Amino acid sequence: MAGGANLNDDDVISDINVTPFVDVVLVLLVIFMVTAGFIVNKGLKIQLPQAATAEKLSLQRTFNVLLATNGDIFLDGKPISVDGLKSTGAEAKAKGEKVVAMISADKGVVYSTVVGVMDALRQVGISDFAFQLDALPPGAGAGRTTMPPPSSPPSAPLQP
């Protein structure tokens, strides 16, 4: 019977199964198509336009400032004082570097400590800040806060 499988046939199968071959060829074709774009772009020699206000990325520096609950301040993992932070920031600004301060403060850090560090950095010309936070777990809700409830409600409203 044509096209059917004959289980009683003891003949050697002489046909080549091309399905795996076609699969491999198509995978290789996709790989070459994807990598060809990268190779061509690296090989092109272009001259980028110039602008007076262009900034070099190599002149950007990130200050990783960590504030511990006991009041200790760390800059890039090393302990530092507020005056040391100011002098390091002033040195970076004097070199013409754009400085971004990444502040990581523990939940228990007093608010005035964070403000004091920000104020010290602003005094030397560093005004770009970013705060490192942990994301809420999925499904926790966007409006949820982690602040504890007040210990007691206010006794009476304030009078003008």
Secondary structure, 3 states (H helix, E strand, C coil): CCCCCCCCCCCCCCCCCCHHHHHHHHHHHHHHHHHHHHHHHHHCCCCCCCCCCCCCHHHEEEEEEEECCCCCEEECCEEECHHHHHHHHHHHHHCCCEEEEEEEECCCCCHHHHHHHHHHHHHCCCCEEEECCCCCCCCCCCCCCCCCCCCCCCCCCCCC
